[in-house]
């Protein structure tokens, strides 16, 4: 089993969780985002976040 190191784990894929994940990733962090539902598409201001498969 391969282990992956994450610099940041975010629980909750709402607008705040997605914004935090996006910001951390843009700063070079390896981010794990956990949500109870499948991530889809969320519009936050003028930015549209789409989940990647």
N, CA, C and O atoms as a Tripos MOL2 file, in Angstrom:
@<TRIPOS>MOLECULE
protein
  212   211    53     0     0
PROTEIN
NO_CHARGES

@<TRIPOS>ATOM
      1 N           0.8340   -1.1810    0.0000 N.3       1 UNK1
      2 CA          0.0000    0.0000    0.0000 C.3       1 UNK1
      3 C           0.8820    1.2480    0.0000 C.2       1 UNK1
      4 O           1.7610    1.4020    0.8480 O.2       1 UNK1
      5 N           0.6380    2.1170   -0.9430 N.am      2 UNK2
      6 CA          1.4200    3.3360   -1.0650 C.3       2 UNK2
      7 C           0.8570    4.4170   -0.1490 C.2       2 UNK2
      8 O          -0.3570    4.6190   -0.0940 O.2       2 UNK2
      9 N           1.7250    5.1000    0.5610 N.am      3 UNK3
     10 CA          1.3010    6.1990    1.4270 C.3       3 UNK3
     11 C           1.6550    7.5200    0.7670 C.2       3 UNK3
     12 O           2.6880    7.6540    0.1110 O.2       3 UNK3
     13 N           0.7820    8.4780    0.9550 N.am      4 UNK4
     14 CA          1.0010    9.8090    0.4080 C.3       4 UNK4
     15 C           1.0710   10.8060    1.5560 C.2       4 UNK4
     16 O           0.2640   10.7520    2.4840 O.2       4 UNK4
     17 N           2.0180   11.6990    1.4920 N.am      5 UNK5
     18 CA          2.1590   12.7470    2.5080 C.3       5 UNK5
     19 C           1.3460   13.9640    2.0700 C.2       5 UNK5
     20 O           1.4680   14.4370    0.9400 O.2       5 UNK5
     21 N           0.5260   14.4540    2.9760 N.am      6 UNK6
     22 CA         -0.2460   15.6740    2.7190 C.3       6 UNK6
     23 C           0.2130   16.7580    3.6800 C.2       6 UNK6
     24 O           0.4160   16.5060    4.8670 O.2       6 UNK6
     25 N           0.3720   17.9590    3.1590 N.am      7 UNK7
     26 CA          0.7370   19.0990    3.9860 C.3       7 UNK7
     27 C          -0.4800   19.6450    4.7280 C.2       7 UNK7
     28 O          -0.3570   20.2200    5.8090 O.2       7 UNK7
     29 N          -1.6590   19.4550    4.1310 N.am      8 UNK8
     30 CA         -2.8840   20.0100    4.6960 C.3       8 UNK8
     31 C          -4.0460   19.0820    4.3890 C.2       8 UNK8
     32 O          -4.1990   18.6250    3.2560 O.2       8 UNK8
     33 N          -4.8680   18.8020    5.3960 N.am      9 UNK9
     34 CA         -6.1020   18.0430    5.2110 C.3       9 UNK9
     35 C          -7.2610   18.9670    5.5360 C.2       9 UNK9
     36 O          -7.3060   19.5620    6.6120 O.2       9 UNK9
     37 N          -8.2020   19.0850    4.6020 N.am     10 UNK10
     38 CA         -9.3630   19.9390    4.7810 C.3      10 UNK10
     39 C         -10.5950   19.0550    4.8090 C.2      10 UNK10
     40 O         -10.7970   18.2300    3.9170 O.2      10 UNK10
     41 N         -11.4200   19.2280    5.8340 N.am     11 UNK11
     42 CA        -12.6570   18.4650    5.9580 C.3      11 UNK11
     43 C         -13.8070   19.3980    5.6170 C.2      11 UNK11
     44 O         -14.0510   20.3840    6.3110 O.2      11 UNK11
     45 N         -14.5110   19.0720    4.5370 N.am     12 UNK12
     46 CA        -15.6350   19.8870    4.0800 C.3      12 UNK12
     47 C         -15.3400   20.5130    2.7360 C.2      12 UNK12
     48 O         -14.4010   21.2970    2.5970 O.2      12 UNK12
     49 N         -16.1410   20.1650    1.7510 N.am     13 UNK13
     50 CA        -15.9270   20.6550    0.3960 C.3      13 UNK13
     51 C         -16.8470   21.7810    0.0070 C.2      13 UNK13
     52 O         -17.1850   21.9350   -1.1670 O.2      13 UNK13
     53 N         -17.2620   22.5810    0.9900 N.am     14 UNK14
     54 CA        -18.0700   23.7600    0.6810 C.3      14 UNK14
     55 C         -17.2010   24.8640    0.1120 C.2      14 UNK14
     56 O         -16.0430   24.6460   -0.2450 O.2      14 UNK14
     57 N         -17.7770   26.0470    0.0340 N.am     15 UNK15
     58 CA        -17.0340   27.1470   -0.5890 C.3      15 UNK15
     59 C         -15.7600   27.4900    0.1910 C.2      15 UNK15
     60 O         -14.7340   27.8000   -0.4140 O.2      15 UNK15
     61 N         -15.8150   27.4380    1.5230 N.am     16 UNK16
     62 CA        -14.6160   27.7450    2.3200 C.3      16 UNK16
     63 C         -13.5540   26.6630    2.1700 C.2      16 UNK16
     64 O         -12.3670   26.9690    2.0520 O.2      16 UNK16
     65 N         -13.9740   25.3960    2.1740 N.am     17 UNK17
     66 CA        -13.0290   24.2930    2.0150 C.3      17 UNK17
     67 C         -12.3530   24.3120    0.6580 C.2      17 UNK17
     68 O         -11.1450   24.1010    0.5540 O.2      17 UNK17
     69 N         -13.1330   24.5640   -0.3790 N.am     18 UNK18
     70 CA        -12.5630   24.6320   -1.7290 C.3      18 UNK18
     71 C         -11.6240   25.8220   -1.8820 C.2      18 UNK18
     72 O         -10.5790   25.7150   -2.5230 O.2      18 UNK18
     73 N         -11.9940   26.9460   -1.2960 N.am     19 UNK19
     74 CA        -11.1370   28.1220   -1.3680 C.3      19 UNK19
     75 C          -9.8230   27.8760   -0.6430 C.2      19 UNK19
     76 O          -8.7550   28.2280   -1.1440 O.2      19 UNK19
     77 N          -9.9010   27.2700    0.5400 N.am     20 UNK20
     78 CA         -8.6830   26.9600    1.3020 C.3      20 UNK20
     79 C          -7.7980   25.9750    0.5480 C.2      20 UNK20
     80 O          -6.5790   26.1390    0.5040 O.2      20 UNK20
     81 N          -8.4100   24.9530   -0.0470 N.am     21 UNK21
     82 CA         -7.6490   23.9620   -0.8040 C.3      21 UNK21
     83 C          -6.9810   24.6060   -2.0160 C.2      21 UNK21
     84 O          -5.8150   24.3350   -2.3040 O.2      21 UNK21
     85 N          -7.7110   25.4460   -2.7130 N.am     22 UNK22
     86 CA         -7.1640   26.1180   -3.8940 C.3      22 UNK22
     87 C          -6.0080   27.0270   -3.5140 C.2      22 UNK22
     88 O          -4.9790   27.0340   -4.1900 O.2      22 UNK22
     89 N          -6.1620   27.7930   -2.4450 N.am     23 UNK23
     90 CA         -5.1020   28.6940   -2.0010 C.3      23 UNK23
     91 C          -3.8560   27.9210   -1.5660 C.2      23 UNK23
     92 O          -2.7340   28.2700   -1.9340 O.2      23 UNK23
     93 N          -4.0710   26.8650   -0.7780 N.am     24 UNK24
     94 CA         -2.9360   26.0640   -0.3070 C.3      24 UNK24
     95 C          -2.2020   25.4130   -1.4780 C.2      24 UNK24
     96 O          -0.9720   25.3730   -1.4990 O.2      24 UNK24
     97 N          -2.9570   24.9070   -2.4460 N.am     25 UNK25
     98 CA         -2.3290   24.2860   -3.6100 C.3      25 UNK25
     99 C          -1.5460   25.3170   -4.4140 C.2      25 UNK25
    100 O          -0.4600   25.0190   -4.9120 O.2      25 UNK25
    101 N          -2.0820   26.5130   -4.5450 N.am     26 UNK26
    102 CA         -1.3790   27.5500   -5.3040 C.3      26 UNK26
    103 C          -0.0790   27.9680   -4.6080 C.2      26 UNK26
    104 O           0.8310   28.4980   -5.2450 O.2      26 UNK26
    105 N          -0.0020   27.7250   -3.2950 N.am     27 UNK27
    106 CA          1.2210   28.0250   -2.5480 C.3      27 UNK27
    107 C           2.1720   26.8300   -2.5020 C.2      27 UNK27
    108 O           3.2230   26.8970   -1.8650 O.2      27 UNK27
    109 N           1.8030   25.7340   -3.1760 N.am     28 UNK28
    110 CA          2.6950   24.5890   -3.2840 C.3      28 UNK28
    111 C           2.4260   23.4490   -2.3270 C.2      28 UNK28
    112 O           3.2090   22.5000   -2.2750 O.2      28 UNK28
    113 N           1.3420   23.5100   -1.5670 N.am     29 UNK29
    114 CA          1.0210   22.4500   -0.6070 C.3      29 UNK29
    115 C           0.3560   21.2630   -1.3000 C.2      29 UNK29
    116 O          -0.3510   21.4260   -2.2950 O.2      29 UNK29
    117 N           0.5890   20.0820   -0.7660 N.am     30 UNK30
    118 CA         -0.0840   18.8700   -1.2120 C.3      30 UNK30
    119 C          -1.3150   18.7340   -0.3200 C.2      30 UNK30
    120 O          -1.1800   18.5150    0.8840 O.2      30 UNK30
    121 N          -2.5230   18.8610   -0.8980 N.am     31 UNK31
    122 CA         -3.7520   19.0120   -0.1340 C.3      31 UNK31
    123 C          -4.6620   17.7980   -0.3000 C.2      31 UNK31
    124 O          -4.8350   17.2780   -1.4030 O.2      31 UNK31
    125 N          -5.2400   17.3550    0.8230 N.am     32 UNK32
    126 CA         -6.2730   16.3200    0.8230 C.3      32 UNK32
    127 C          -7.5720   16.9900    1.2330 C.2      32 UNK32
    128 O          -7.6460   17.6010    2.2990 O.2      32 UNK32
    129 N          -8.6120   16.8800    0.3870 N.am     33 UNK33
    130 CA         -9.9190   17.4750    0.6540 C.3      33 UNK33
    131 C         -10.9180   16.3460    0.8500 C.2      33 UNK33
    132 O         -11.1020   15.5140   -0.0390 O.2      33 UNK33
    133 N         -11.5650   16.3140    2.0110 N.am     34 UNK34
    134 CA        -12.5100   15.2550    2.3510 C.3      34 UNK34
    135 C         -13.8950   15.8660    2.5010 C.2      34 UNK34
    136 O         -14.0610   16.8950    3.1560 O.2      34 UNK34
    137 N         -14.8910   15.2250    1.8880 N.am     35 UNK35
    138 CA        -16.2760   15.6600    2.0290 C.3      35 UNK35
    139 C         -17.1630   14.4320    2.0670 C.2      35 UNK35
    140 O         -16.8180   13.4010    1.4900 O.2      35 UNK35
    141 N         -18.3000   14.5260    2.7360 N.am     36 UNK36
    142 CA        -19.1980   13.3770    2.8530 C.3      36 UNK36
    143 C         -19.9480   13.0920    1.5530 C.2      36 UNK36
    144 O         -20.4210   11.9750    1.3430 O.2      36 UNK36
    145 N         -20.0580   14.0740    0.7010 N.am     37 UNK37
    146 CA        -20.7150   13.9250   -0.5950 C.3      37 UNK37
    147 C         -19.6710   13.9490   -1.7000 C.2      37 UNK37
    148 O         -18.5250   14.3410   -1.4810 O.2      37 UNK37
    149 N         -20.0730   13.5310   -2.8700 N.am     38 UNK38
    150 CA        -19.1850   13.6210   -4.0240 C.3      38 UNK38
    151 C         -19.0540   15.0720   -4.4400 C.2      38 UNK38
    152 O         -20.0500   15.7850   -4.5510 O.2      38 UNK38
    153 N         -17.8260   15.5080   -4.6720 N.am     39 UNK39
    154 CA        -17.6100   16.8860   -5.0870 C.3      39 UNK39
    155 C         -18.0530   17.0670   -6.5270 C.2      39 UNK39
    156 O         -17.7670   16.2370   -7.3890 O.2      39 UNK39
    157 N         -18.7410   18.1400   -6.7710 N.am     40 UNK40
    158 CA        -19.2240   18.4260   -8.1190 C.3      40 UNK40
    159 C         -18.7300   19.7720   -8.5740 C.2      40 UNK40
    160 O         -17.5270   19.9820   -8.7340 O.2      40 UNK40
    161 N         -19.6570   20.6880   -8.7820 N.am     41 UNK41
    162 CA        -19.3160   22.0140   -9.2590 C.3      41 UNK41
    163 C         -19.8970   23.0330   -8.3010 C.2      41 UNK41
    164 O         -21.0850   22.9880   -7.9830 O.2      41 UNK41
    165 N         -19.0710   23.9450   -7.8430 N.am     42 UNK42
    166 CA        -19.5170   24.9780   -6.9090 C.3      42 UNK42
    167 C         -19.0740   26.3260   -7.4540 C.2      42 UNK42
    168 O         -17.9200   26.4950   -7.8470 O.2      42 UNK42
    169 N         -19.9860   27.2770   -7.4760 N.am     43 UNK43
    170 CA        -19.6620   28.6240   -7.9230 C.3      43 UNK43
    171 C         -19.4150   29.4810   -6.6890 C.2      43 UNK43
    172 O         -20.2560   29.5700   -5.7950 O.2      43 UNK43
    173 N         -18.2530   30.1040   -6.6600 N.am     44 UNK44
    174 CA        -17.8690   30.9500   -5.5290 C.3      44 UNK44
    175 C         -17.4300   32.2950   -6.0970 C.2      44 UNK44
    176 O         -16.3050   32.4420   -6.5730 O.2      44 UNK44
    177 N         -18.3240   33.2660   -6.0420 N.am     45 UNK45
    178 CA        -18.0210   34.5560   -6.6580 C.3      45 UNK45
    179 C         -17.9400   34.4130   -8.1620 C.2      45 UNK45
    180 O         -18.9080   33.9970   -8.7990 O.2      45 UNK45
    181 N         -16.8020   34.7530   -8.7360 N.am     46 UNK46
    182 CA        -16.6280   34.6260  -10.1780 C.3      46 UNK46
    183 C         -15.8250   33.3730  -10.5540 C.2      46 UNK46
    184 O         -15.4910   33.1720  -11.7220 O.2      46 UNK46
    185 N         -15.5210   32.5400   -9.5640 N.am     47 UNK47
    186 CA        -14.7170   31.3360   -9.8020 C.3      47 UNK47
    187 C         -15.6130   30.1050   -9.7480 C.2      47 UNK47
    188 O         -16.4380   29.9760   -8.8430 O.2      47 UNK47
    189 N         -15.4580   29.2000  -10.7100 N.am     48 UNK48
    190 CA        -16.1920   27.9490  -10.7250 C.3      48 UNK48
    191 C         -15.1990   26.8260  -10.4240 C.2      48 UNK48
    192 O         -14.2200   26.6370  -11.1470 O.2      48 UNK48
    193 N         -15.4650   26.0870   -9.3490 N.am     49 UNK49
    194 CA        -14.6210   24.9530   -8.9720 C.3      49 UNK49
    195 C         -15.2700   23.6800   -9.4670 C.2      49 UNK49
    196 O         -16.4450   23.4290   -9.1990 O.2      49 UNK49
    197 N         -14.5130   22.8800  -10.1870 N.am     50 UNK50
    198 CA        -15.0150   21.5980  -10.6900 C.3      50 UNK50
    199 C         -14.1710   20.4820  -10.1130 C.2      50 UNK50
    200 O         -12.9430   20.5640  -10.0910 O.2      50 UNK50
    201 N         -14.8400   19.4300   -9.6420 N.am     51 UNK51
    202 CA        -14.1080   18.2760   -9.1080 C.3      51 UNK51
    203 C         -13.4350   17.5400  -10.2410 C.2      51 UNK51
    204 O         -13.9710   17.4410  -11.3450 O.2      51 UNK51
    205 N         -12.2510   17.0230   -9.9540 N.am     52 UNK52
    206 CA        -11.5260   16.2060  -10.9400 C.3      52 UNK52
    207 C         -11.7020   14.7530  -10.6010 C.2      52 UNK52
    208 O         -11.7510   14.3790   -9.4290 O.2      52 UNK52
    209 N         -11.7960   13.9400  -11.6140 N.am     53 UNK53
    210 CA        -11.9690   12.4950  -11.3950 C.3      53 UNK53
    211 C         -10.6550   11.8730  -11.0150 C.2      53 UNK53
    212 O         -10.5870   10.6650  -10.7870 O.2      53 UNK53
@<TRIPOS>BOND
     1     1     2 1
     2     2     3 1
     3     3     4 2
     4     3     5 am
     5     5     6 1
     6     6     7 1
     7     7     8 2
     8     7     9 am
     9     9    10 1
    10    10    11 1
    11    11    12 2
    12    11    13 am
    13    13    14 1
    14    14    15 1
    15    15    16 2
    16    15    17 am
    17    17    18 1
    18    18    19 1
    19    19    20 2
    20    19    21 am
    21    21    22 1
    22    22    23 1
    23    23    24 2
    24    23    25 am
    25    25    26 1
    26    26    27 1
    27    27    28 2
    28    27    29 am
    29    29    30 1
    30    30    31 1
    31    31    32 2
    32    31    33 am
    33    33    34 1
    34    34    35 1
    35    35    36 2
    36    35    37 am
    37    37    38 1
    38    38    39 1
    39    39    40 2
    40    39    41 am
    41    41    42 1
    42    42    43 1
    43    43    44 2
    44    43    45 am
    45    45    46 1
    46    46    47 1
    47    47    48 2
    48    47    49 am
    49    49    50 1
    50    50    51 1
    51    51    52 2
    52    51    53 am
    53    53    54 1
    54    54    55 1
    55    55    56 2
    56    55    57 am
    57    57    58 1
    58    58    59 1
    59    59    60 2
    60    59    61 am
    61    61    62 1
    62    62    63 1
    63    63    64 2
    64    63    65 am
    65    65    66 1
    66    66    67 1
    67    67    68 2
    68    67    69 am
    69    69    70 1
    70    70    71 1
    71    71    72 2
    72    71    73 am
    73    73    74 1
    74    74    75 1
    75    75    76 2
    76    75    77 am
    77    77    78 1
    78    78    79 1
    79    79    80 2
    80    79    81 am
    81    81    82 1
    82    82    83 1
    83    83    84 2
    84    83    85 am
    85    85    86 1
    86    86    87 1
    87    87    88 2
    88    87    89 am
    89    89    90 1
    90    90    91 1
    91    91    92 2
    92    91    93 am
    93    93    94 1
    94    94    95 1
    95    95    96 2
    96    95    97 am
    97    97    98 1
    98    98    99 1
    99    99   100 2
   100    99   101 am
   101   101   102 1
   102   102   103 1
   103   103   104 2
   104   103   105 am
   105   105   106 1
   106   106   107 1
   107   107   108 2
   108   107   109 am
   109   109   110 1
   110   110   111 1
   111   111   112 2
   112   111   113 am
   113   113   114 1
   114   114   115 1
   115   115   116 2
   116   115   117 am
   117   117   118 1
   118   118   119 1
   119   119   120 2
   120   119   121 am
   121   121   122 1
   122   122   123 1
   123   123   124 2
   124   123   125 am
   125   125   126 1
   126   126   127 1
   127   127   128 2
   128   127   129 am
   129   129   130 1
   130   130   131 1
   131   131   132 2
   132   131   133 am
   133   133   134 1
   134   134   135 1
   135   135   136 2
   136   135   137 am
   137   137   138 1
   138   138   139 1
   139   139   140 2
   140   139   141 am
   141   141   142 1
   142   142   143 1
   143   143   144 2
   144   143   145 am
   145   145   146 1
   146   146   147 1
   147   147   148 2
   148   147   149 am
   149   149   150 1
   150   150   151 1
   151   151   152 2
   152   151   153 am
   153   153   154 1
   154   154   155 1
   155   155   156 2
   156   155   157 am
   157   157   158 1
   158   158   159 1
   159   159   160 2
   160   159   161 am
   161   161   162 1
   162   162   163 1
   163   163   164 2
   164   163   165 am
   165   165   166 1
   166   166   167 1
   167   167   168 2
   168   167   169 am
   169   169   170 1
   170   170   171 1
   171   171   172 2
   172   171   173 am
   173   173   174 1
   174   174   175 1
   175   175   176 2
   176   175   177 am
   177   177   178 1
   178   178   179 1
   179   179   180 2
   180   179   181 am
   181   181   182 1
   182   182   183 1
   183   183   184 2
   184   183   185 am
   185   185   186 1
   186   186   187 1
   187   187   188 2
   188   187   189 am
   189   189   190 1
   190   190   191 1
   191   191   192 2
   192   191   193 am
   193   193   194 1
   194   194   195 1
   195   195   196 2
   196   195   197 am
   197   197   198 1
   198   198   199 1
   199   199   200 2
   200   199   201 am
   201   201   202 1
   202   202   203 1
   203   203   204 2
   204   203   205 am
   205   205   206 1
   206   206   207 1
   207   207   208 2
   208   207   209 am
   209   209   210 1
   210   210   211 1
   211   211   212 2
@<TRIPOS>SUBSTRUCTURE
     1 UNK1         2 RESIDUE 1 A UNK
     2 UNK2         6 RESIDUE 1 A UNK
     3 UNK3        10 RESIDUE 1 A UNK
     4 UNK4        14 RESIDUE 1 A UNK
     5 UNK5        18 RESIDUE 1 A UNK
     6 UNK6        22 RESIDUE 1 A UNK
     7 UNK7        26 RESIDUE 1 A UNK
     8 UNK8        30 RESIDUE 1 A UNK
     9 UNK9        34 RESIDUE 1 A UNK
    10 UNK10       38 RESIDUE 1 A UNK
    11 UNK11       42 RESIDUE 1 A UNK
    12 UNK12       46 RESIDUE 1 A UNK
    13 UNK13       50 RESIDUE 1 A UNK
    14 UNK14       54 RESIDUE 1 A UNK
    15 UNK15       58 RESIDUE 1 A UNK
    16 UNK16       62 RESIDUE 1 A UNK
    17 UNK17       66 RESIDUE 1 A UNK
    18 UNK18       70 RESIDUE 1 A UNK
    19 UNK19       74 RESIDUE 1 A UNK
    20 UNK20       78 RESIDUE 1 A UNK
    21 UNK21       82 RESIDUE 1 A UNK
    22 UNK22       86 RESIDUE 1 A UNK
    23 UNK23       90 RESIDUE 1 A UNK
    24 UNK24       94 RESIDUE 1 A UNK
    25 UNK25       98 RESIDUE 1 A UNK
    26 UNK26      102 RESIDUE 1 A UNK
    27 UNK27      106 RESIDUE 1 A UNK
    28 UNK28      110 RESIDUE 1 A UNK
    29 UNK29      114 RESIDUE 1 A UNK
    30 UNK30      118 RESIDUE 1 A UNK
    31 UNK31      122 RESIDUE 1 A UNK
    32 UNK32      126 RESIDUE 1 A UNK
    33 UNK33      130 RESIDUE 1 A UNK
    34 UNK34      134 RESIDUE 1 A UNK
    35 UNK35      138 RESIDUE 1 A UNK
    36 UNK36      142 RESIDUE 1 A UNK
    37 UNK37      146 RESIDUE 1 A UNK
    38 UNK38      150 RESIDUE 1 A UNK
    39 UNK39      154 RESIDUE 1 A UNK
    40 UNK40      158 RESIDUE 1 A UNK
    41 UNK41      162 RESIDUE 1 A UNK
    42 UNK42      166 RESIDUE 1 A UNK
    43 UNK43      170 RESIDUE 1 A UNK
    44 UNK44      174 RESIDUE 1 A UNK
    45 UNK45      178 RESIDUE 1 A UNK
    46 UNK46      182 RESIDUE 1 A UNK
    47 UNK47      186 RESIDUE 1 A UNK
    48 UNK48      190 RESIDUE 1 A UNK
    49 UNK49      194 RESIDUE 1 A UNK
    50 UNK50      198 RESIDUE 1 A UNK
    51 UNK51      202 RESIDUE 1 A UNK
    52 UNK52      206 RESIDUE 1 A UNK
    53 UNK53      210 RESIDUE 1 A UNK
